[in-house]
Amino acid sequence: MKLVIDGQTVDVPAGVSVLDAVNRLGIPLPQLCKDPDRPPLGACRTCLVQVEGQRGTPAACHLPARDGMVVSTTAPEVARIRAMVLDLTRSMLTDGDGRDHFGQVGIACDQHRIGAASFAPLHRFAVDDTKSFFVLDREVCILCGRCTVACDDVQQIGAISMLGRGHAMKVGVAGDGLMSASCCTSCGQCVATCPTGALRPREARARVVRTVETTCPYCGVGCGIAVSVRDDHRIALMADDVPGNRSSLGMLCVKGRFGSGFIHARDRITAPMLRRDGRWREVSWDEALEAAAEGFALHRGRFGALASAKATNEDGYVIQKFCRTVMATNNVDHCTRLCHSPSVEAMLAAMGSGATSNSYIDYEEAGCLLIVGADASANHPVIAVRFRRAMARGARIIVVNPKRIELCDQADLWIQQRPGTDVTLFNAMAKVLLDEGLANLDFVRDRTEGFETWRASLAGFELERAASVTGVPAEDIARAARWYARPQFGGSCLIWGMGITQHVNGIHNAHAVLNLSLVTGQLGFPASGISPLRGQNNVQGCGDAGCIPTNLPGYQHYVPETLAKFERAWGVRPPAEQALVVTEMVEACLTGQVRAMYVVGENPLLSE
């Protein structure tokens, strides 16, 4: 549909607001309470417009666009009212050091030729500087509500809200205490959306010369971050979020938001170095590459590589191809060997694939989340937001963890089994499903094999015995099984972490939880599925690309027809036998079986 705004015609799709149309034309209209990535709040009343044939001066953010509308943002009456609103808004703010022109308010006042405010603020609030990365300066707050929406609706934390009323109203935490004493996780979502600088990084502001969009390196979620490069060539303390990233949807945790400064560590290596005469010496890139190539060539066939699960699929593919075609070895591995390898082994045997079967959206739409041996609030905070969203929609949350974690505070059921009793617990749940007719026998018949043998193996896992072994009340074991098999709506998602894989019987633990999804048929449709929570953001892709010694790319086996296919594509036939995993490579370095290694983006002596 077409609108005319300030004499300019614009085409917009159905369902957008007049403000969306104004922004599409690039017309500078103040919109102090409207986060570009969130629904409108309609609190600031600065985006006022005049519409031909309509009385009053409606807020553009809440005004649906209609075909044929004629809109003015500069009509004398609307400009007069908007200037008055901006003057009153400016009067809420107190000048002072570090307040830097009041952000979007200052820009809007400049556009409307508003200098000093006509009125003095009627409040005096102390600055709350108790958080490590940002401050809350209420003397610069216009009570727009963007920060509280970011905390409550986006992050589902609810650490801050509007307190008091009248001139005493302010943004604060429960009990009007300090930010540091609240449940604030320092995710910075409120800081990123604040239009005035009332919530701002502790770092002094500097001119930004460019912004680089990248991926957070800290966990397995893969959140999008936009890193600002300052004019002194340093990275700004606070990264911005990337709403277009489908993993994070504009959310970040404290690590992604404020954790980029490690690149400025004093001991970070920023140039190639060679060891000569027992000391590391800085050299040129050409010299470094020549030395590496010469050393690798001397040890062809006695070589190993450790790829990075924080790099791209393309990086992983090139590394494994280099090992197999140039160095004549399948000795290539990555960190999955040391974290979710038991999961992958069990999933390959049970499912034929080591990949997660669902998406983050499925978490939000599920009717039940069974979360086993994982502390997402600490290790995958943005995934924990998805869990909280599911809970807000009415999903049941079951936490299975010997350790009390933050998610236990929101869970409907916390199963605190004794460490090492996981198989007993999950087999007892499976027996309940069979005994009470909760198994999806159609799914079992059509999609599985070995069911009768497995059923017979559960004979000794009665509830009473399982309760005695695990320390979990029998009624809780049964309740968890029933809720998982029959969610109130949608399906059930089974999510697990390294709490069940880091055991001598980790593969058995993984098989036991996978059997729950198979016997109930809780996978293969929206709002269901199985998910091992990875430790790094491209563990799956690194394995898919072939950075494992047991399989070629795509988990293809070392059989003659597959080797011939790769030979046609690469021009070189890959080695035909399985090779050393990373732990075996380290041992082989001591025996001389491996004489050179290529380690990419990892620190195995520290993190592996």
C-alpha positions as CSV (number, residue, x, y, z in Angstrom):
1,M,0.0,0.0,0.0
2,K,1.0,3.6,-0.6
3,L,1.3,6.5,1.9
4,V,2.3,10.1,1.4
5,I,4.5,11.5,4.2
6,D,5.7,15.0,4.0
7,G,5.1,15.0,0.3
8,Q,7.0,11.8,-0.3
9,T,5.3,8.6,-1.5
10,V,6.3,5.3,0.2
11,D,5.3,1.7,-0.4
12,V,4.9,-0.4,2.7
13,P,3.5,-3.9,3.4
14,A,0.3,-4.4,5.3
15,G,0.5,-4.5,9.0
16,V,3.2,-1.9,9.6
17,S,2.8,1.4,11.5
18,V,3.1,4.9,10.2
19,L,6.4,5.1,12.1
20,D,7.7,2.2,10.1
21,A,6.8,4.2,6.9
22,V,8.5,7.3,8.3
23,N,11.6,5.4,9.1
24,R,11.7,3.8,5.6
25,L,11.8,7.3,4.1
26,G,14.6,8.3,6.5
27,I,12.6,11.2,8.0
28,P,14.1,12.3,11.3
29,L,11.2,11.8,13.7
30,P,11.9,11.4,17.4
31,Q,11.0,8.0,18.8
32,L,12.5,7.9,22.3
33,C,10.6,4.9,23.7
34,K,10.6,2.8,20.6
35,D,13.4,0.2,20.4
36,P,13.9,-0.6,16.7
37,D,13.6,-4.3,17.3
38,R,10.7,-4.3,19.8
39,P,7.0,-3.6,19.7
40,P,6.0,0.1,20.4
41,L,5.4,1.3,23.9
42,G,3.7,4.6,23.2
43,A,5.1,6.2,26.3
44,C,7.2,9.1,25.2
45,R,4.7,10.8,22.8
46,T,7.5,12.3,20.7
47,C,6.7,10.6,17.4
48,L,3.5,12.7,16.9
49,V,2.2,13.2,13.4
50,Q,-0.8,14.8,11.7
51,V,-3.0,12.8,9.4
52,E,-5.2,14.4,6.8
53,G,-8.9,13.9,7.7
54,Q,-8.1,12.7,11.2
55,R,-8.4,14.8,14.4
56,G,-5.6,15.2,16.9
57,T,-1.9,14.3,16.7
58,P,-1.6,10.5,17.1
59,A,1.7,8.8,18.0
60,A,3.1,7.3,14.8
61,C,4.4,4.2,16.5
62,H,0.8,3.0,17.4
63,L,-0.9,4.3,14.3
64,P,-1.5,1.5,11.7
65,A,-0.6,2.5,8.2
66,R,-3.5,2.6,5.7
67,D,-3.5,2.8,2.0
68,G,-3.9,6.4,0.8
69,M,-3.0,8.1,4.1
70,V,-1.5,11.6,3.9
71,V,0.8,12.2,6.9
72,S,2.7,15.3,8.0
73,T,5.5,15.3,10.6
74,T,6.2,19.0,10.2
75,A,2.7,20.6,10.3
76,P,2.9,23.7,12.6
77,E,0.5,22.3,15.2
78,V,2.2,18.9,15.5
79,A,5.6,20.5,15.5
80,R,4.5,22.8,18.3
81,I,3.1,20.0,20.5
82,R,6.1,17.8,19.9
83,A,8.5,20.6,20.8
84,M,6.5,21.1,24.1
85,V,6.8,17.3,24.8
86,L,10.5,17.4,24.1
87,D,11.0,20.4,26.4
88,L,9.2,18.6,29.2
89,T,11.2,15.5,28.6
90,R,14.4,17.5,28.6
91,S,13.4,19.0,31.9
92,M,13.5,15.5,33.5
93,L,17.3,15.4,33.0
94,T,20.1,16.8,35.1
95,D,23.3,18.1,33.5
96,G,26.6,16.7,34.7
97,D,29.9,15.0,33.9
98,G,29.7,11.8,31.8
99,R,26.1,12.5,30.7
100,D,27.2,13.2,27.1
101,H,24.3,15.2,25.6
102,F,21.6,12.8,26.8
103,G,21.7,10.5,23.7
104,Q,18.6,10.5,21.6
105,V,16.9,13.2,23.7
106,G,19.8,15.6,22.9
107,I,19.6,14.8,19.2
108,A,15.8,15.4,19.1
109,C,16.2,18.7,21.1
110,D,18.8,19.9,18.6
111,Q,16.5,19.1,15.7
112,H,13.7,21.1,17.3
113,R,16.0,24.0,18.4
114,I,15.4,23.3,22.1
115,G,18.4,24.5,24.2
116,A,18.2,24.6,28.0
117,A,15.2,23.1,29.5
118,S,12.4,25.4,30.6
119,F,12.0,23.6,34.0
120,A,14.3,22.2,36.6
121,P,14.1,18.5,37.5
122,L,12.0,17.7,40.6
123,H,14.1,14.8,41.7
124,R,17.6,14.0,42.9
125,F,18.8,10.4,42.7
126,A,22.2,9.0,43.5
127,V,24.1,7.1,40.7
128,D,24.1,3.3,41.2
129,D,27.5,2.2,40.2
130,T,27.6,-1.2,41.9
131,K,27.6,-3.3,38.7
132,S,30.9,-4.2,37.1
133,F,30.2,-3.1,33.6
134,F,27.6,-0.4,33.6
135,V,26.0,2.3,35.8
136,L,22.4,3.3,36.5
137,D,22.1,7.1,36.5
138,R,18.5,8.0,37.2
139,E,19.2,11.7,36.7
140,V,19.3,11.0,33.0
141,C,16.2,8.7,32.9
142,I,13.0,9.7,31.1
143,L,11.0,6.7,32.3
144,C,10.4,5.4,28.8
145,G,10.2,1.8,29.9
146,R,12.5,0.4,27.3
147,C,14.9,-1.0,29.9
148,T,12.2,-2.8,31.9
149,V,10.7,-4.3,28.8
150,A,14.2,-5.5,27.8
151,C,14.7,-7.1,31.2
152,D,11.3,-8.6,31.7
153,D,10.0,-9.4,28.2
154,V,13.2,-10.0,26.2
155,Q,15.5,-11.6,28.8
156,Q,12.7,-12.9,31.0
157,I,14.6,-11.9,34.1
158,G,12.6,-9.1,35.7
159,A,15.4,-7.6,37.7
160,I,14.3,-4.0,37.2
161,S,10.9,-2.3,37.1
162,M,9.3,1.1,37.7
163,L,9.2,2.0,41.4
164,G,7.2,4.7,43.1
165,R,4.8,7.2,41.5
166,G,4.7,10.9,40.4
167,H,8.0,12.8,40.6
168,A,9.4,10.0,42.8
169,M,9.0,7.3,40.1
170,K,12.3,5.7,39.1
171,V,13.8,2.6,37.6
172,G,14.9,0.2,40.3
173,V,15.1,-3.2,41.7
174,A,13.0,-5.1,44.3
175,G,13.1,-3.5,47.7
176,D,14.6,-0.3,46.1
177,G,18.1,-1.8,46.7
178,L,21.3,-1.6,44.8
179,M,21.6,-3.2,41.3
180,S,24.3,-5.5,42.6
181,A,22.0,-7.0,45.2
182,S,19.3,-7.9,42.6
183,C,18.9,-10.9,40.3
184,C,20.4,-8.8,37.5
185,T,22.7,-11.0,35.4
186,S,24.6,-8.1,33.8
187,C,23.4,-9.2,30.3
188,G,23.3,-5.5,29.3
189,Q,20.0,-5.7,27.4
190,C,18.8,-2.7,29.3
191,V,22.0,-0.8,28.6
192,A,21.8,-1.5,24.8
193,T,18.2,-0.2,24.6
194,C,18.5,2.9,26.8
195,P,18.0,6.1,24.6
196,T,19.5,8.6,27.0
197,G,22.5,7.1,28.7
198,A,20.8,6.6,32.0
199,L,22.1,3.0,31.7
200,R,25.5,3.3,30.2
201,P,28.8,1.4,30.1
202,R,31.4,2.3,32.7
203,E,33.9,2.9,29.9
204,A,34.4,6.5,28.8
205,R,32.8,7.1,25.5
206,A,35.1,7.2,22.5
207,R,34.6,7.8,18.8
208,V,33.7,4.5,16.9
209,V,35.3,4.2,13.5
210,R,33.7,1.0,12.4
211,T,31.5,-1.9,13.6
212,V,32.2,-5.5,12.9
213,E,29.5,-8.2,13.0
214,T,30.7,-11.5,14.3
215,T,29.8,-14.5,16.4
216,C,30.3,-14.7,20.2
217,P,33.0,-17.3,21.0
218,Y,32.1,-18.2,24.5
219,C,29.6,-21.1,24.4
220,G,27.6,-23.3,22.0
221,V,24.7,-20.9,21.2
222,G,26.5,-18.9,18.5
223,C,25.0,-15.5,19.4
224,G,25.5,-12.6,16.9
225,I,27.4,-9.6,18.2
226,A,28.4,-6.3,16.7
227,V,31.8,-5.2,18.0
228,S,32.6,-1.5,17.8
229,V,36.2,-0.5,17.0
230,R,37.2,2.8,18.6
231,D,39.5,5.4,17.0
232,D,42.4,4.2,19.3
233,H,42.1,0.8,17.6
234,R,40.7,-0.8,20.7
235,I,37.4,-2.7,21.0
236,A,34.7,-0.9,22.9
237,L,33.7,-2.5,26.3
238,M,30.1,-3.2,25.2
239,A,29.1,-5.2,22.1
240,D,25.8,-4.7,20.5
241,D,23.3,-7.5,19.8
242,V,22.3,-8.6,16.3
243,P,18.5,-9.2,16.1
244,G,18.9,-10.9,12.7
245,N,21.0,-13.7,14.2
246,R,18.6,-16.6,14.4
247,S,20.4,-18.2,17.4
248,S,20.2,-15.2,19.6
249,L,17.4,-13.0,18.2
250,G,19.0,-9.9,19.6
251,M,19.7,-11.4,23.1
252,L,23.2,-11.6,24.7
253,C,24.5,-12.6,28.1
254,V,27.2,-10.8,30.1
255,K,30.0,-12.7,28.3
256,G,28.8,-11.8,24.8
257,R,27.9,-8.2,25.8
258,F,31.0,-7.3,27.8
259,G,33.5,-10.0,27.3
260,S,35.4,-9.0,24.2
261,G,38.2,-7.2,26.0
262,F,40.3,-10.4,26.2
263,I,41.7,-9.6,22.8
264,H,43.7,-6.7,24.4
265,A,45.4,-9.0,26.9
266,R,49.1,-8.2,27.3
267,D,50.2,-11.7,26.7
268,R,48.2,-12.1,23.5
269,I,50.3,-13.0,20.5
270,T,49.6,-10.7,17.6
271,A,52.4,-11.6,15.2
272,P,54.0,-14.9,14.0
273,M,56.7,-16.3,16.3
274,L,59.4,-19.0,15.8
275,R,61.4,-20.7,18.5
276,R,65.1,-20.2,17.8
277,D,67.9,-21.0,20.2
278,G,65.4,-21.9,22.9
279,R,63.5,-18.5,22.6
280,W,60.4,-17.3,20.8
281,R,61.2,-14.6,18.2
282,E,58.9,-12.6,16.2
283,V,59.1,-13.2,12.4
284,S,57.3,-12.2,9.2
285,W,54.3,-14.1,7.9
286,D,56.3,-15.3,4.9
287,E,59.1,-16.7,7.1
288,A,56.5,-18.3,9.5
289,L,54.6,-20.0,6.7
290,E,57.8,-21.3,5.1
291,A,59.0,-22.8,8.4
292,A,55.6,-24.4,9.0
293,A,55.5,-25.9,5.5
294,E,59.0,-27.2,5.7
295,G,58.4,-28.8,9.1
296,F,55.1,-30.4,8.0
297,A,56.7,-31.8,4.8
298,L,59.4,-33.6,6.9
299,H,56.7,-35.5,8.9
300,R,54.1,-36.4,6.2
301,G,52.2,-39.5,7.5
302,R,53.3,-38.8,11.1
303,F,51.1,-35.8,11.6
304,G,48.0,-34.8,13.5
305,A,45.6,-31.8,13.6
306,L,43.3,-30.4,16.2
307,A,40.6,-28.3,14.5
308,S,38.6,-25.6,16.2
309,A,34.9,-25.9,17.0
310,K,34.8,-22.1,17.1
311,A,35.7,-21.7,13.5
312,T,33.4,-22.0,10.4
313,N,32.4,-25.1,8.6
314,E,34.6,-24.0,5.7
315,D,37.6,-23.7,8.0
316,G,37.0,-27.2,9.4
317,Y,36.6,-28.7,5.9
318,V,39.9,-27.2,4.7
319,I,41.8,-28.5,7.7
320,Q,40.6,-32.1,7.4
321,K,41.1,-32.0,3.7
322,F,44.7,-30.8,4.2
323,C,45.3,-33.7,6.6
324,R,43.9,-36.4,4.3
325,T,45.1,-35.1,0.9
326,V,48.4,-33.5,1.7
327,M,49.6,-35.1,5.0
328,A,48.3,-38.6,4.1
329,T,46.6,-39.2,7.5
330,N,43.2,-39.3,9.1
331,N,44.6,-37.9,12.3
332,V,42.3,-35.0,12.7
333,D,40.0,-34.3,15.6
334,H,38.4,-31.5,17.6
335,C,37.0,-30.9,21.1
336,T,33.9,-33.0,20.7
337,R,36.1,-35.9,21.7
338,L,36.4,-34.5,25.2
339,C,32.9,-33.3,25.9
340,H,30.0,-34.7,23.9
341,S,31.7,-37.7,22.3
342,P,29.5,-40.1,24.4
343,S,26.4,-38.3,23.1
344,V,27.6,-38.6,19.5
345,E,28.4,-42.2,19.9
346,A,25.0,-43.0,21.4
347,M,23.2,-40.9,18.9
348,L,25.0,-42.4,15.9
349,A,24.0,-45.9,17.2
350,A,20.4,-45.0,18.1
351,M,19.5,-42.3,15.6
352,G,22.0,-42.7,12.8
353,S,23.2,-39.1,13.3
354,G,25.0,-37.2,16.0
355,A,23.1,-34.0,15.3
356,T,20.5,-32.2,17.4
357,S,17.1,-32.9,16.0
358,N,15.3,-29.7,16.9
359,S,15.8,-25.9,17.0
360,Y,15.8,-23.3,19.7
361,I,12.3,-22.3,18.6
362,D,11.1,-25.8,19.5
363,Y,12.2,-25.1,23.1
364,E,9.9,-22.1,23.3
365,E,6.9,-24.0,21.8
366,A,7.3,-27.2,23.7
367,G,4.8,-28.2,26.4
368,C,7.5,-29.9,28.5
369,L,11.3,-29.5,28.8
370,L,13.3,-32.3,30.3
371,I,16.7,-30.7,31.1
372,V,19.3,-33.3,32.2
373,G,22.8,-32.5,33.5
374,A,22.9,-29.0,32.1
375,D,23.1,-25.6,33.8
376,A,22.0,-23.4,30.9
377,S,21.6,-20.3,33.1
378,A,25.4,-20.3,33.7
379,N,26.7,-22.0,30.6
380,H,24.2,-21.2,27.8
381,P,22.4,-18.1,29.2
382,V,20.5,-17.2,25.9
383,I,19.2,-20.8,25.8
384,A,18.0,-20.3,29.4
385,V,16.0,-17.3,28.1
386,R,14.2,-19.7,25.7
387,F,13.4,-22.0,28.6
388,R,11.9,-19.1,30.6
389,R,9.8,-18.1,27.6
390,A,8.5,-21.7,27.4
391,M,7.7,-21.6,31.1
392,A,5.8,-18.3,30.6
393,R,3.7,-20.0,27.9
394,G,2.8,-22.7,30.4
395,A,5.4,-25.4,29.6
396,R,6.4,-27.8,32.4
397,I,10.1,-27.6,33.3
398,I,11.7,-30.8,34.7
399,V,15.3,-30.4,35.9
400,V,17.4,-33.6,36.5
401,N,20.6,-32.6,38.3
402,P,22.3,-33.6,41.5
403,K,23.4,-30.0,41.9
404,R,21.0,-27.2,42.6
405,I,21.1,-24.7,39.7
406,E,19.3,-21.4,39.1
407,L,16.7,-23.1,36.8
408,C,15.5,-25.1,39.8
409,D,13.9,-21.9,41.1
410,Q,11.6,-21.9,38.0
411,A,11.2,-25.6,37.5
412,D,8.0,-27.5,38.1
413,L,9.9,-30.6,39.2
414,W,13.6,-31.0,40.3
415,I,14.9,-34.5,40.4
416,Q,18.1,-34.6,42.5
417,Q,19.4,-38.1,41.9
418,R,22.6,-39.4,43.5
419,P,25.6,-39.0,41.2
420,G,26.2,-42.1,39.0
421,T,22.6,-43.4,39.2
422,D,21.4,-41.8,35.9
423,V,20.8,-45.1,34.0
424,T,18.7,-46.5,36.9
425,L,16.7,-43.3,36.9
426,F,16.0,-43.1,33.2
427,N,15.3,-46.9,32.9
428,A,12.8,-46.6,35.8
429,M,11.1,-43.7,33.9
430,A,11.0,-45.9,30.8
431,K,9.4,-48.7,32.7
432,V,6.7,-46.4,34.0
433,L,6.0,-45.4,30.4
434,L,5.6,-49.0,29.4
435,D,3.6,-50.1,32.4
436,E,1.1,-47.2,32.2
437,G,0.6,-47.4,28.5
438,L,2.3,-44.1,27.7
439,A,4.6,-45.5,25.1
440,N,4.0,-44.5,21.5
441,L,3.9,-48.0,20.1
442,D,3.1,-46.9,16.6
443,F,6.3,-44.9,16.5
444,V,8.2,-47.8,18.1
445,R,7.0,-50.2,15.5
446,D,7.6,-48.0,12.5
447,R,10.8,-46.2,13.5
448,T,12.8,-48.4,15.9
449,E,14.3,-51.9,16.2
450,G,15.3,-54.1,19.2
451,F,12.3,-52.9,21.2
452,E,11.4,-56.3,22.8
453,T,15.0,-56.9,23.9
454,W,15.2,-53.5,25.5
455,R,11.8,-53.9,27.2
456,A,13.0,-57.2,28.7
457,S,16.1,-55.4,30.1
458,L,13.9,-53.1,32.1
459,A,12.4,-55.9,34.3
460,G,14.5,-55.0,37.3
461,F,13.9,-51.3,37.4
462,E,10.8,-51.0,39.5
463,L,10.0,-47.6,41.0
464,E,10.7,-48.7,44.6
465,R,14.1,-50.1,43.7
466,A,15.0,-47.0,41.6
467,A,13.9,-44.7,44.4
468,S,16.2,-46.6,46.8
469,V,19.2,-46.5,44.4
470,T,18.8,-42.9,43.2
471,G,17.4,-41.2,46.3
472,V,14.5,-39.7,44.2
473,P,11.0,-40.3,45.5
474,A,9.1,-42.9,43.4
475,E,6.2,-40.4,42.8
476,D,8.7,-37.9,41.3
477,I,10.2,-40.4,39.0
478,A,6.7,-41.4,37.8
479,R,5.5,-37.8,37.5
480,A,8.5,-36.9,35.3
481,A,7.8,-39.8,33.0
482,R,4.2,-38.9,32.7
483,W,4.8,-35.2,32.0
484,Y,7.4,-36.0,29.4
485,A,5.3,-38.5,27.6
486,R,2.1,-36.5,27.7
487,P,2.8,-32.7,27.6
488,Q,-0.1,-30.4,28.0
489,F,0.4,-29.0,24.5
490,G,2.9,-29.3,21.7
491,G,5.6,-31.9,22.3
492,S,8.4,-32.5,24.7
493,C,12.1,-31.5,24.3
494,L,14.9,-33.6,25.8
495,I,17.9,-31.5,26.5
496,W,21.1,-32.7,28.2
497,G,24.6,-31.4,28.9
498,M,27.9,-32.8,30.0
499,G,26.6,-33.7,33.4
500,I,25.7,-37.1,32.0
501,T,28.5,-37.5,29.4
502,Q,31.5,-36.9,31.7
503,H,31.3,-40.4,33.2
504,V,33.0,-43.7,32.6
505,N,29.5,-44.8,31.5
506,G,28.7,-41.6,29.6
507,I,27.6,-43.5,26.5
508,H,25.2,-45.6,28.5
509,N,23.7,-42.5,30.2
510,A,23.2,-41.0,26.7
511,H,21.5,-44.2,25.4
512,A,19.2,-44.2,28.5
513,V,17.9,-40.7,27.8
514,L,17.6,-41.3,24.1
515,N,15.5,-44.3,24.7
516,L,13.0,-42.1,26.5
517,S,12.5,-40.0,23.4
518,L,12.3,-43.1,21.2
519,V,9.7,-45.0,23.3
520,T,7.5,-41.9,23.6
521,G,8.0,-40.7,19.9
522,Q,8.9,-37.3,21.2
523,L,10.9,-36.3,18.1
524,G,10.4,-35.5,14.5
525,F,7.7,-32.9,14.8
526,P,7.6,-29.3,15.9
527,A,8.1,-28.5,19.7
528,S,9.8,-31.9,20.3
529,G,13.2,-33.4,19.8
530,I,16.6,-34.1,21.4
531,S,19.4,-31.7,22.0
532,P,22.9,-32.1,23.5
533,L,24.0,-28.6,24.6
534,R,27.4,-28.2,23.0
535,G,30.3,-26.4,24.7
536,Q,31.4,-24.4,21.6
537,N,29.4,-22.8,18.9
538,N,30.3,-25.0,16.0
539,V,31.0,-28.4,17.4
540,Q,28.3,-29.9,15.2
541,G,29.6,-28.2,12.1
542,C,33.2,-29.2,12.8
543,G,32.1,-32.8,13.0
544,D,29.9,-32.6,10.0
545,A,32.8,-31.2,8.0
546,G,34.9,-34.2,8.8
547,C,37.2,-33.1,11.6
548,I,37.0,-36.5,13.2
549,P,39.3,-39.5,12.7
550,T,36.5,-42.0,12.5
551,N,34.6,-40.7,9.5
552,L,35.0,-38.6,6.4
553,P,32.9,-35.4,5.9
554,G,29.2,-36.1,6.4
555,Y,30.0,-39.0,8.7
556,Q,30.7,-41.2,5.7
557,H,32.7,-44.4,6.3
558,Y,36.0,-45.6,5.0
559,V,34.5,-48.0,2.5
560,P,35.8,-48.4,-1.1
561,E,32.9,-46.7,-2.8
562,T,33.1,-43.7,-0.5
563,L,36.9,-43.4,-0.9
564,A,36.5,-43.6,-4.6
565,K,33.9,-40.7,-4.5
566,F,36.3,-38.5,-2.6
567,E,39.2,-39.4,-4.9
568,R,37.1,-38.2,-7.8
569,A,36.3,-34.9,-6.1
570,W,39.7,-34.3,-4.5
571,G,42.1,-35.9,-7.0
572,V,43.7,-37.8,-4.1
573,R,42.4,-40.9,-2.4
574,P,42.0,-40.4,1.4
575,P,43.6,-42.9,3.7
576,A,41.4,-46.0,4.2
577,E,41.7,-46.5,7.9
578,Q,40.4,-44.9,11.1
579,A,43.1,-42.9,12.8
580,L,44.0,-41.4,16.2
581,V,41.6,-39.4,18.4
582,V,43.2,-36.3,20.0
583,T,44.0,-38.1,23.3
584,E,45.8,-40.8,21.3
585,M,47.7,-38.1,19.3
586,V,49.1,-36.6,22.5
587,E,50.3,-40.1,23.6
588,A,51.7,-40.7,20.1
589,C,53.8,-37.5,20.4
590,L,55.7,-39.3,23.2
591,T,56.3,-42.4,21.1
592,G,57.3,-40.7,17.9
593,Q,54.2,-42.0,16.0
594,V,53.2,-38.3,15.6
595,R,56.0,-35.8,15.0
596,A,54.1,-32.7,14.0
597,M,50.8,-31.2,14.9
598,Y,48.6,-28.4,13.6
599,V,46.5,-26.9,16.4
600,V,43.9,-24.4,15.2
601,G,42.2,-22.0,17.6
602,E,42.6,-24.3,20.7
603,N,44.7,-24.5,23.8
604,P,44.8,-28.2,24.5
605,L,47.1,-27.9,27.6
606,L,44.6,-25.5,29.2
607,S,41.1,-26.2,27.9
608,E,41.3,-29.8,26.7
